[in-house]
Amino acid sequence: MPYENARPTRGRLDGKVAFVTGAAGGLGRSHVRRMAEEGADLVIVDICRSVDSVPYAQSTPEDLVEVVEEVRALGRRVVARQADVRDRDALQEAYDAGLAEFGQIHIVVANAGIAPLLWEDRLEAWHDAIDVNLTGTFHTIEVSIRSMVAAGDGGSIVIVSSTAGLVGIGGSSNGGLGYAASKHGQVGLMRTYANNLAPYSIRVNSVHPTGVATRMVADPAMVAFVARDPRLSGQAPNALPVGTIAATDVSNAVLWLASDEARYITGVALPVDAGFINRR
């Protein structure tokens, strides 16, 4: 593995513990890697199975094992659990297992999400998008904040949203509407939690990427969906001359918001979008 000879180094998250959902693939796996590289120990969660309304391949238990191995090879500690963010009790058990291991969790990354972008109208696609993306984010924050407040040491919560949380894209299907609504809803949660948790020095922000070069975006079903929407396929998507960005580009923004470098940044919806929103 490329991480076998890595050694612990002091980094921007040295001594911190981060709780990350949707951690076994795509953006989540990238967030975990960058945080481990910068000194964090990790508590990671992933559903590790498919959701019926989602047309692309999702993470597996084997993916979660690989992420654990990557973190340990970087010299960091990790607690990993399979859990569905829609199941608050299971998510609480996963969080509490990490809390028992490390004593405190300083950073929460609500990353788990799905994009049930289908042209046919399937009502379950709407419900799945809302339940995973919006309710799952709510659950992730709720299972975390009690211990963060009690610790009295502040902290950072980062919600991984989308450009679809800031502009009206996603199409007219049930899944597309659910995706856009859930991503916009995340911004409402972010802003409200930022106000609610500010007295405890807990910062809350969201990150809004354009298309990211992950397995999801490259999947034939997603490529076909974009090709059928003239608002997405009729011109180059981004203002900067790049079709998609790398997962690391998003993870670097998450890392910055989680770090003390952003200690006075809260209530911010941060696009990492190569100018996608600006040209809309």
N, C-alpha and C positions, 0 to 999 in steps of 0.2 A: 504494500500500500504506500502511497506517496507521503504518508504522515509518520512512518515508522521511526525515522531518525529525529523527529521533532523533539525539542526540549522546552520546558516551561520558561517563559520570559515575562517580565513585567510589562503590562499593557494598560490600556485605558480603562479596562474593567477588572483590574487586578483586585482580588478579594471580594468580588461581587458574585452573586448567584442570580441566574436568569431562568425564568419559567417561560417556555416557548411551546405554543400549540402548533399543530400541523407541521411537526418538525422532521418528518421522515423523508420529505421530498421537496423538490422545487425550491421556492423561496425559503421555506422553513429550514431546510437543510443548510442552505447558504447562511442564514442568520446564525444558526448554531455554530457553524464552523468559524465565522468571523468573531463571534463572541468568545469562543474558546481560544482562538488565536490571540485575543486581547486580554486574556486572563480570567475569564468567567468560568465558574462551575455551572453546570446545567441541570435543570429539571425539564425533561422533554416529553411531549405527549403527541400521539397521532392515532387516528382511527384505524389505520392500516387495513382498510377494506374499501370496497366500492360503494358508492351511493347510486341507486338505480337510475336516477335522472341525469347523471353526469356522463357525458359521452366519451370522455377520455380516460386513459388508464390512471389509477390512483396508487398511492403508496401501499406497500406490503409490510408484513412483519419483518421480512428479510431486510428491507430498506431501513427500518428502525434499528436493527442490529448493526448494520453498517455505520449508521450515524454514531451509535454508542462507541464503536471501535475507533472512529475518527477522533472523537472527543478525547478518549483515553490516550490515544497515540500522541495527542497534543499536550499530554501531561495534566489534563483536567479531570475532575470527577463528574460523574453524571448519574442521574436517576432517570430511568425511562419507563413509561407505562403506555399501554394501549388504552385509549379512552376516546369516547365520542364527545365533542364539546356540547352536543345537544343534551347529554346526560349529566346534569349538574352534580349529582351524587358521585358518579364515577370520576368526574373532573376534580371534585374536591378531594377524593381519596388520593388521586395522583399528586395533587398539589401538597397535600399533607404528608405524603411519603417523602417528598423532597424537603419539606420543612423539617421533618424529623431527622433527616440525614444532615442537613446543612445548618439548621438553627435559624436561618433568616433568608428571605428572598427579597432582593433589591430591585429587580427588573422583571417586568412582565411584557411579553410580546404576544399579542393576540393576533396570530398569523393564520390560523386554520380558516380555510374558505374553499368554496366550490363555485364553479361557473357552469350551471346547467343550461348552456346556450344552445337551444334546439329551436328549429324553425316551426316544428309542430307544437300545437298548444297542449301541453300536459300540465294539469293543475298541480301535480305533485312537484313539478320543477319549481313553481313559485314557492310552495311551502318549504321545500328543501333549501332553497336559496336563503329565505328569511330565517329558517331555523338554524342553519349552520353559520351563515355569515353574520347575522345580526344577533340572534339569541345566543349563539355560541360565543360571540364577543362579550356580550353582557355576562354570561356565566363565567367566562375566563377572568374578567375583572372582579366580579363579585366573590369568587372563591379566594381571591388574592388579597383584597384590600384590608380585611380584618387584621391579618398578621402584619401587614406593612404599616398600618396605622399604629398598632400596638408596639411595634419595634421603635417607633419614634425617630427613625433615621431617614425619613424621606423616601425617595425612590422614583422610578420612571416606568410609565406604562406607555407602550407604543402599539397602536392599532395599525395593522397592515390592510389598507383599503385598496383603492383603485382610482384611476382617472374617471371611472364610471361613478365614483362617489362625488364628483364635482361638476360633471357635465352630463347631459341627457343622451347617453349612448347605451346600447345593449339590445336594440331591436324591439319588436312589438309582441314577441311570443311571451307566454307565461314565465318561462325561465329567464328571458332577457329582462323583463320588467321586474321580476323578483330580484335579479342580480343588481340592477341599478338602484332599486329601492333599498335593498339591504346595505349597499355601499354608501348611499346617502345617509341612511340611518346610523351607520357607524360614526359619521361626522357629528351627528347630534349627540350620540353617547360620549364621544371624545370631549366635546365642548362642555357638556354638563358635568362629567366627571372631573374635568380640569378645574372647574369652579368648586365642586364639592370637596375635592381632595387637596386643593391649594393650601388650606390652613395646616395641613400635615406635611407640607413640602414634598408632596407626591405630584409629579408632573405627568400630564397626559397629552399625547400628541398622536397624529395619524400621518401615515405615509401613503402617497398615491402614485404608484408607478404606471407608466405606459406599458405597452406589451413587453414582456420579459422572455428571454430565450430559455424557456424551461420546457419540460416534457409536455406540459399542458398546452402551451401556445403552439408547439410544433406538431401536435396531434392532428391527423387528417380531418377529424371532425371539426376541430376548431378552425383550421385553415379554410374549410368549406364554408363555415358559418360567416367568417369575415369576408370571404369572397362574394357572398350573396348580399352583403350590406354595402350599398354605394357610399354611405357616409364613412365607412371604414376602409373601403378598398378603392374608392374613386381617386384618391390622391395619396401622396406619401403621408403616413400618419403623423409624423413628428416634424417640428420646425427644423431641428437639427438633422443633418443628413445621415440618419441611422434608422433602420427599420425596427429593431428591437434593442433593448438594453440588456446587459448581463445581470444575473441575479445578484452578483457582488455589488453592483451599483446601488441596488435597493438596500442590501444589507449594510453597506457603509453609512447610509442615511439612518437606518435603524440604530446602528452602533453609536453614531454621533448623538442621537436623541437620548440614548440610554446612558451616555457618559456624562461626567461632570462638566465637560466642555459646553454642554447645553443646559447648564444648571438653572438658567432663568428662562428657558424656552418651555412654554406650556400653552395649551389651547390652540395649537398651530396645525393646520392641514398642509403638509409639505409635499408638493408635487416632485416626483423624480421621474420626469416625463419627456425629456428632450424637447420641450416646447409644445407637446401635444395639446395641452389645454389652451395655451396662449393663441394658437391659430384656429381654435374653434369659433 
